């Protein structure tokens, strides 16, 4: 996040390298019958055209001439020999970019063509129409990170880790998860049927969900019994700090004896907002490190002036398998610095930074992982998650019975700490 200006030059490199990283790599001087069957048809040898044309040579930087020679050779062979002519040069170019991004071996780096890119910029501005769930688009199938509280997704019973195998009966196997996400969105009042694979359930099953206008409440607060201030942050968007500050301004003057920060099912959001939220509860220190591939790093320190930083007031942060990204930054900072204990189950484990960088000529955009997040003690979040100090499960039976054992245990522990 906040690194677009620093990496915008990557877009220029992508345009060059994109033309030099074809998805496949098969150059043959001739075709041989497979397996030596007497019935196989043997084609005459195909003579490859010149490795590169003068135009191709001039388009390739001098220092990359040798590296890209096989690509141009493959390009020329396709144009000279492919059965269905003329070939689509734009499709080949975009396929090369897509192949390059796949070759990185990073599930979060990818290419999106222009049409899809125009639709893929849903933000955290506060409302949209759909089912109301945070999702992970870096997996083979679109995966639910967490349903938004009070949303149709939550009411229908979607859970963190659910994978969307089909939409309205259409198989989503092999379809980019970002495109699957766009298919789930739709006008309020319409119905979508998701075929779900869930860990612990033998067979996939269907869930019918009526879409609605989703309004995302960023933060709220209330005073619990025993003078415990309870704050809930559901996303890290543009309205989060305004809403959280209002809740803090209401509760902190009442002199709470303990604090609970609820980050369960918080799918993340803006990096800067996570630093601002953490700074409300931390008096000083580092919130996170942003580690780049060249070894450099950005250090995000506490922003002075937090209103709930008194360490004499014990604090517990609630996390679960739906706590991801920015919420893991906050929870990790509070845990590492000793400001708070974590309670719940291991968090999702999304700790890398991606930038969508538009390509010139309206050729879509590439999403590139540019950094990883580290906690103040330099622990990696990505694919690991945060381990709570107190492990407390939240079962389906609890959900059905409208119980919240995690919140109840947090209250009990804090009451012990303050001598109640």
Protein Blocks (a to p, Z undefined) as FASTA:
>chain_A
ZZlmmmmmmmmmmmmmmmmocfbdcddfbdcdehhiakbccddddddddfbafklmmmpc
fklmmmmmmmmmmmmmmmmmombdcddfklmmmmmmmmmmmmnopakbccddfklmmmmm
ccfkopacdehpaddfkbfbdcdfbdcehiaklmnopaehiacfbgghiafehiafklmm
mmmgccehiacddddddehiabacddddddddddddfbdcdddehiiacdddfbdcfklm
mmmmmmmmmmmmnopabdcddfehiabdafklmmmmmmmmpgbdcfbdcddfkopacddd
ddehiablcfklccdddddfklghjlmmmmmmmmmnopacceddddebpabdcdddddeh
ilajadddfbdcddfkopafehnbpadfbdcdddfklmmnopafklmmmmmmmmmmnoZZ
